[in-house]
Amino acid sequence: MKIMTFNTQHCLNYLEQKIDFPLMAKTILDYGADIIGLNEMRGEGEREDYTDQVPMLSALTEIPNFYFAKAIDVGGNNPYGNGLLTKFKITEAVTIPIPDPDTKNGTENYETRCLLKARLENGITVLVTHFGLNPEEAENAVKTVCENMPSEKCILMGDFNVSPDNPVLNPIRERMKDTADLFGRELLSYPSDKPEVKIDYIFVSPDIEVICADIPEIIASDHRPHTAEINL
């Protein structure tokens, strides 16, 4: 089974700076992914450029099952959040808000985030999230993830906005395996043309076998996709 996490930057072609659904669909199809977690996706909104992007990618890839988890509305009624595409039927899916921090001492822009949680017909639970940029936001995100993480048949993926050595990830690492352990060498994910950091992740529960993992040298959005192949 092939897994991909992909921050599409609302399906923006990084080199041409225009919305490019065919390029994002091709990126997914070229890997042959069965389960795809998506970050920075738009939903149908008031603005002309806010369309249902997750269903659009579902149609272009012919991956039939999808879910959009709204985190925020941008500038009015313009939904923005995480998405899921899967070849397996979704039996249940919910959007779980990540609480905003009570105190805000960080220097980056604060933005409300969410956790997408979906149960698939094969028994897998998929968690897709996008951490905030500030330490307090990351702490709240990790707490929310751990509170909603089953101990078996679980995949967690997304843009975590922290490097692999950040101790904020320790609660996740204590309960899950990082597929990046199979890279064999350091691979970075952002920015896609000349990556400087790894901030995209795929974690799996201990009962899932990881066959291989990669961050392919693809320039589609501003992030390179992170991929993994697993066995249940």
N, C-alpha and C positions, 0 to 999 in steps of 0.2 A: 504494500500500500504506500502510495507516494503522498507526501504532505508538503505544502508550501505556505509560508507566511510572506505577505507582500504589502508593503505600504505604497499605495499607488499615487499618493498625493492628489486625490480626487481625479485620478486617471489623466494626469497632466504629463504629456511627453516632455521629458526633462530637457532634451536638446532643442526641440522646436517650440517649447512653451505654449502648447495648445492641447486641449482635450483630445485624447486619442484612444478611443475604445478598442479599435482593432489591434493596436500595439499591445495594450494590456492583455487582451484576450490571447494574442499570439504568445506572449510571455508565459501564460498559464498553460496553454496547449502544448508548447514546445517541450515542457517538462512532463506532461501527462499526469498532472496531479489529480488525486482523488478527493482530497480535502484541502481547501484553500482558505486561509484566514486573511482578511483584507482590512487595512487601516486607511483612515482619511477618505472615507467614501461619502458621497452626497446622496440625499434623498430628494424626492419631488418637493419643490418649494415655490415660493413666490417669484424668485428671480429666475430668469430664463436659463441661466447656466446651472441651476439646481434641478437635476433630473434624477430619476431612479437608476442610479449607476449599478447597483448590485444586480437587479433583474436584467439590465442591459448586458453585463458581462455573462450572466447565465445564458442568455439567448445566443450570444456570439460564440461561446465555448461549447454550447449544447450540454452544459452541466446543469441538470434540471432542478436541483434543490438549492434553495438559498434563503438567507435571512439577513435583514438589516437591523442593526442595533443603534438607535440614535443616542448620541451623547449630549449634543447641544443643538440649539437653533442659532444660526448665524445671521445677524442683522435682520431679525424678524422671523418669519416662518420658513426657515431654510435649513433642513435637517442635515446633520453631519455626525459621522460616527464610524462604527466598525461593521464589517460584513463577513459572511460565510457563504462559500460555494461548496457543494459536496455531491458526489455521485451516489451517496447513500441517502435514503429517505430520512428526513428530520422528523422525529416523533415528538419532540418538545423543544421549544426555544424561548429564552427570556432575556431581557435586557436588565442588567443589574447596575444601578448607579454606583460609582465610586465616590464616597463622601469628599466634599471639599475640605481642606485643612482648616482647623479652627484658627491657627496662627499662620501668617504668611510672611516668612522672613527671607524667602528666596529672591533672586534677582531676575528670574525669567518670568515671562507672561504666564499667569495662572489660567487654567481652562478646565472646566468640568469634564470628566472622563467616565467611561463605562466599561463593563465587562459583558461580553456576549457569551452566553452559556447555552449550548445545544446538546441534546441527546440524539444519537443516530440509531438507526434500526439495527446496526451490528453491535450495539451495546457501548460504543465509544461515547464519552463525553468530551466535547470540544469547547475550550475556553479561548476566546480571542479578545485581546485588550490592547490598549495604547496608553502607556503611562504618561503622566504630566512631566513637565521639565524640571520642577523644583523638588528638593529632597522630601518635603512633607507630602507632596502629591504621590511620589513613588512609594513612600511608606504606607499611605492609605490604600494604594493600589495593591501592594503585596498582601496586606491584611485582607482585603476584599477577595483576592484570588484564593488565598488559603482557606478562607471561610466557605468557599464554594467549590472546593476541589475534592472530588472523590478520590479514594485511595487506589482504585483500580480502573483500567481502561480509560485513561484521561490523557488528552493532548492539550497543552497550553502554548499559545504562540502569539506573537505580535511584536510591535515596536515598543521596547521598554525604556528607551531614552537614557539608559545607563550602560556603562561598560561592564564586561564580565567580572571584573575584580571588585565591583561595588558590593559592600557587605549588605546592602538593602535586599539583595537577592538570596541571602542565606536561608531564610525560612522556606523559600521555594526549593533551593538546592537540597535541603534536608529531606524533602519529600518526593522529589522528582529527579529524573536524569536529564542532563543537558545534551542534546544530540550533537552539539558542537564538539563534544569530547572526541568524536570520530573524524574531525577534520584532518588531523595529521599535521597540520600547519596552521598558522594564524590566517584567518580570513576575515575581512572587514566588509561592512555593508553600507556605509554612508560616508560621503555622497557617492552616488553610483559611478560617476566618471573617474574620480580619484579618491577612493574610500580611505578615510582616516580613522574610523572607529567602527566597532561592532556594537550595534544597539538593537538588533533584531534577533529573536530567539524562537526556538522550538524545544519545549520540554515535554517529556512523557513520563507517565507513572512507571514504577519499577517493574511491573509485569509485562511491559511492552518491550520487545526486542528492537534495537536500532541497528539497521543493516549498514546504512551510510548516511552522510549528511554533507551539505555543500552550500556555498554562497557563489553561484555562478557569475561570471563576469558579464552581466547584462546591464545595459543602460536603457531603461524604459522610463521609469519614474525617477525620483531623486534617491530612492533606496534600491539596492540590489535585493532580489528575493532570496530568502533562506529556504532551503529545501531539505527534506529527509525522507528516507525510505524505512518503513517499519514492518514488523510482523507482530500480530496479536498472539 
